[in-house]
Amino acid sequence: MKRDVTSRVVLDVAETADLVFAIAVSSAYASRSETLTATIDDAPVDVTELPDAHGGRLHRLRATPGRLVVEYAATVHGEASPAGADDTELLVYGRPSRYAESDALAPTAGAEFRGVATDRDVLDAVSSWVGTHLHYVSGSSLPTDGAVRTLLGREGVCRDYAHLCIALLRARGIPARLAAVYAPGLTPMDFHAVTEAWIDGAWRVVDATALAPRQSLVRIATGRDAADTAFLNVISGRTELVEVIVTAVVDTLPADDLTELIELR
């Protein structure tokens, strides 16, 4: 499998800013070629790469006032090895988190999925329930919205779907986490967010939006929720997001059987 991905992020920097980008593909893809550049008013900016959890890679830079453009491109050949987990990670991904309030949603999960027999059945039931109870509406949610607000509003975008799935799964005792990905076949094209759940000794990926085939997803970042996986964090300073352009293509777009257990490779 050959996958080509690009992203372009444009910011107007009003006050010198400390910025961290998560737009590079995971280091788990051993066979890859890539470039990343950053400029302010067409002048090059130094970028520092930092390792993140689960093979993620962060790129940090100091931006002075002006028009900042960060561009990334990668070609990924083949697949990554399956991601494992230790007992500590499974505990971390079983707890409530900033955007996945599994404690608050425990009564809902208990009412909706009581009696579902196996963890795999719970995964299927949660993904289907979220996919059928929410409406995908671009721009409908705020960056601060979590799973509870999404449930109440019954609409959102990919990260909202993922957060609600994660919260409901954790509430049923299944460790779950968010993966930020490039998604060949996604319409409209953008950075994408999906859920991974620990089922039968492996991280199984589900996408309640069903907007892109899971087999061709390319991992960028992995964490408890969007707080760990956002494509941009403004640590200090003031910026305004001007433009985000993302592309992702695969040599052969696969068909996705939603009943099949899939690992993000």
C-alpha positions as CSV (number, residue, x, y, z in Angstrom):
1,M,0.0,0.0,0.0
2,K,1.3,3.5,-0.9
3,R,-0.2,6.5,0.8
4,D,0.6,10.2,0.0
5,V,-0.4,12.9,2.5
6,T,0.1,16.6,2.7
7,S,-1.0,19.5,5.0
8,R,-0.7,23.2,4.9
9,V,-1.4,25.4,7.9
10,V,-1.4,29.1,7.6
11,L,-1.5,31.4,10.7
12,D,-1.4,35.2,11.2
13,V,0.8,35.7,14.2
14,A,-0.2,38.9,16.1
15,E,2.2,38.3,19.1
16,T,5.3,36.2,19.3
17,A,4.0,32.7,19.8
18,D,5.3,29.3,21.0
19,L,3.6,26.8,18.7
20,V,3.5,23.0,18.6
21,F,2.2,21.1,15.5
22,A,1.2,17.5,15.3
23,I,0.9,17.0,11.6
24,A,3.7,14.5,10.8
25,V,2.9,10.8,10.4
26,S,3.9,8.4,13.2
27,S,7.4,7.1,13.4
28,A,5.8,3.6,13.4
29,Y,5.9,3.9,9.6
30,A,9.4,2.7,9.0
31,S,9.2,3.1,5.2
32,R,8.4,6.8,4.6
33,S,9.8,9.9,2.9
34,E,8.8,13.4,4.1
35,T,9.4,17.1,4.2
36,L,8.4,19.8,6.6
37,T,9.0,23.5,6.2
38,A,8.0,26.6,8.1
39,T,8.3,30.2,7.0
40,I,7.2,33.6,8.4
41,D,6.7,36.2,5.6
42,D,8.6,33.8,3.3
43,A,11.7,33.6,5.7
44,P,12.6,30.2,7.0
45,V,11.9,29.3,10.7
46,D,13.7,26.8,12.8
47,V,11.7,23.8,13.8
48,T,12.5,21.4,16.6
49,E,11.1,17.8,16.5
50,L,10.0,16.2,19.8
51,P,8.9,12.6,20.3
52,D,5.4,12.0,21.5
53,A,3.5,8.9,22.8
54,H,3.0,5.9,20.6
55,G,5.3,7.1,17.8
56,G,3.8,10.5,17.5
57,R,6.1,13.4,16.6
58,L,5.7,17.0,17.6
59,H,7.2,20.0,15.8
60,R,7.8,23.1,17.9
61,L,8.7,26.6,16.7
62,R,8.8,30.2,17.9
63,A,6.9,32.4,15.5
64,T,7.4,36.2,15.5
65,P,4.6,38.4,14.2
66,G,3.7,37.9,10.5
67,R,2.2,35.3,8.2
68,L,3.3,31.8,9.2
69,V,3.1,28.9,6.7
70,V,3.8,25.3,7.8
71,E,3.8,22.7,5.0
72,Y,4.2,19.0,5.4
73,A,4.3,16.2,2.8
74,A,4.9,12.4,3.2
75,T,4.8,9.2,1.2
76,V,4.2,6.1,3.3
77,H,5.0,2.7,1.8
78,G,3.5,-0.4,3.5
79,E,2.0,-0.7,6.9
80,A,3.1,-0.1,10.5
81,S,3.5,-2.9,13.0
82,P,0.5,-3.4,15.3
83,A,0.4,-1.2,18.4
84,G,0.5,-3.0,21.7
85,A,-0.3,-1.8,25.3
86,D,0.9,-2.4,28.8
87,D,-1.2,-2.5,31.9
88,T,-0.5,1.1,32.8
89,E,-1.6,2.3,29.4
90,L,-4.8,0.3,29.7
91,L,-5.5,2.0,33.0
92,V,-4.9,5.5,31.6
93,Y,-7.2,4.8,28.6
94,G,-9.9,3.5,30.9
95,R,-10.2,6.7,33.0
96,P,-12.3,9.8,32.3
97,S,-10.5,12.6,30.5
98,R,-10.9,16.2,29.5
99,Y,-13.1,15.5,26.4
100,A,-14.3,12.0,27.2
101,E,-16.3,12.2,30.4
102,S,-17.0,8.5,30.9
103,D,-17.9,9.0,34.6
104,A,-20.7,11.4,33.7
105,L,-21.9,9.2,30.9
106,A,-21.9,5.9,32.9
107,P,-25.7,6.0,33.4
108,T,-26.3,6.5,29.7
109,A,-23.9,3.7,28.8
110,G,-25.5,1.4,31.3
111,A,-29.0,2.0,30.0
112,E,-28.1,1.7,26.3
113,F,-25.7,-1.2,26.4
114,R,-26.7,-3.3,29.4
115,G,-26.8,-6.9,28.5
116,V,-24.5,-6.6,25.4
117,A,-22.5,-9.8,25.8
118,T,-18.9,-9.3,24.7
119,D,-16.4,-6.5,24.4
120,R,-16.6,-6.8,20.6
121,D,-20.3,-6.6,20.7
122,V,-20.1,-3.5,22.9
123,L,-17.7,-1.9,20.4
124,D,-20.1,-2.6,17.5
125,A,-23.1,-1.4,19.5
126,V,-21.4,1.8,20.6
127,S,-20.1,2.7,17.2
128,S,-23.5,2.0,15.6
129,W,-25.4,3.9,18.3
130,V,-23.2,7.0,18.0
131,G,-23.3,6.9,14.2
132,T,-27.1,6.8,14.2
133,H,-27.8,9.2,17.0
134,L,-25.5,12.1,15.9
135,H,-25.7,14.3,12.8
136,Y,-22.4,15.3,11.1
137,V,-22.5,19.1,10.9
138,S,-19.4,21.0,10.0
139,G,-18.7,23.9,12.4
140,S,-21.4,22.7,14.9
141,S,-19.1,22.3,17.9
142,L,-16.7,24.4,19.8
143,P,-13.1,23.4,20.5
144,T,-14.0,23.1,24.2
145,D,-17.0,20.7,23.7
146,G,-16.7,17.2,25.2
147,A,-18.7,14.0,24.9
148,V,-21.4,15.2,27.2
149,R,-22.1,18.3,25.2
150,T,-22.0,16.3,22.0
151,L,-24.6,13.9,23.4
152,L,-26.9,16.7,24.4
153,G,-26.5,18.5,21.1
154,R,-26.8,15.3,18.9
155,E,-24.4,16.8,16.3
156,G,-20.8,17.4,15.7
157,V,-17.7,16.6,13.6
158,C,-15.3,13.6,13.7
159,R,-13.6,14.5,17.0
160,D,-17.0,14.7,18.6
161,Y,-18.0,11.3,17.3
162,A,-14.7,9.9,18.5
163,H,-15.0,11.5,22.0
164,L,-18.5,10.1,22.5
165,C,-17.5,6.6,21.4
166,I,-14.5,6.8,23.8
167,A,-16.5,7.9,26.7
168,L,-19.2,5.3,26.3
169,L,-16.7,2.5,25.8
170,R,-14.7,3.5,28.9
171,A,-18.0,3.7,30.8
172,R,-18.5,0.0,29.9
173,G,-15.0,-0.9,31.1
174,I,-13.2,-1.0,27.7
175,P,-10.0,1.1,27.4
176,A,-10.4,3.5,24.5
177,R,-8.3,6.3,23.0
178,L,-8.3,8.8,20.1
179,A,-6.1,8.6,17.0
180,A,-5.6,11.6,14.8
181,V,-5.1,10.5,11.2
182,Y,-4.8,11.3,7.6
183,A,-7.8,9.7,5.9
184,P,-7.7,8.8,2.2
185,G,-11.3,8.9,0.8
186,L,-12.5,11.4,3.4
187,T,-15.0,14.0,2.2
188,P,-14.6,16.8,2.9
189,M,-10.9,16.3,3.2
190,D,-9.4,17.4,6.5
191,F,-7.5,16.0,9.5
192,H,-9.6,13.2,10.9
193,A,-10.2,11.6,14.3
194,V,-11.2,8.0,15.1
195,T,-11.5,5.8,18.1
196,E,-9.3,2.9,19.1
197,A,-10.6,0.3,21.6
198,W,-8.7,-2.5,23.3
199,I,-10.5,-5.6,22.2
200,D,-9.2,-9.2,22.2
201,G,-5.6,-8.1,22.9
202,A,-5.3,-5.4,20.2
203,W,-6.3,-1.8,19.5
204,R,-9.3,-2.0,17.1
205,V,-10.2,1.2,15.2
206,V,-13.7,2.3,14.7
207,D,-15.0,5.4,12.9
208,A,-18.6,6.2,13.8
209,T,-18.8,8.8,11.0
210,A,-18.1,6.0,8.4
211,L,-16.6,8.7,6.2
212,A,-13.4,7.0,5.2
213,P,-12.2,3.3,5.0
214,R,-10.3,2.4,8.1
215,Q,-7.7,0.2,6.2
216,S,-6.0,3.2,4.6
217,L,-5.9,5.6,7.6
218,V,-2.4,7.0,8.5
219,R,-1.7,7.6,12.2
220,I,-0.5,11.0,13.2
221,A,-1.0,11.3,17.0
222,T,-2.5,9.1,19.7
223,G,-3.8,10.0,23.2
224,R,-6.6,10.2,25.7
225,D,-8.6,12.7,23.6
226,A,-8.2,15.9,21.5
227,A,-6.2,17.5,24.3
228,D,-3.4,15.0,23.4
229,T,-3.8,15.0,19.7
230,A,-4.7,18.4,18.3
231,F,-2.9,19.4,15.1
232,L,-1.9,22.7,16.7
233,N,-1.3,23.9,20.3
234,V,-0.7,27.6,21.0
235,I,1.5,27.4,24.1
236,S,1.8,31.2,24.3
237,G,1.3,34.3,22.2
238,R,-1.6,35.2,19.9
239,T,-2.4,33.7,16.5
240,E,-5.4,33.5,14.1
241,L,-5.9,30.4,12.0
242,V,-6.2,31.5,8.3
243,E,-6.2,28.2,6.4
244,V,-5.9,24.5,6.7
245,I,-5.5,22.4,3.6
246,V,-5.1,18.6,3.9
247,T,-4.8,15.9,1.2
248,A,-4.6,12.1,1.6
249,V,-4.6,9.6,-1.2
250,V,-3.9,5.8,-1.5
251,D,-3.0,3.8,-4.5
252,T,-6.1,1.6,-4.1
253,L,-9.0,2.8,-1.9
254,P,-10.3,-0.3,-0.1
255,A,-13.8,-1.3,0.7
256,D,-14.5,-1.3,4.4
257,D,-16.6,-4.0,6.0
258,L,-17.8,-2.3,9.2
259,T,-18.3,-5.6,11.0
260,E,-14.6,-6.5,10.6
261,L,-12.1,-5.9,13.4
262,I,-9.4,-3.6,12.0
263,E,-6.1,-2.3,13.5
264,L,-4.8,1.1,12.4
265,R,-1.8,0.1,10.3
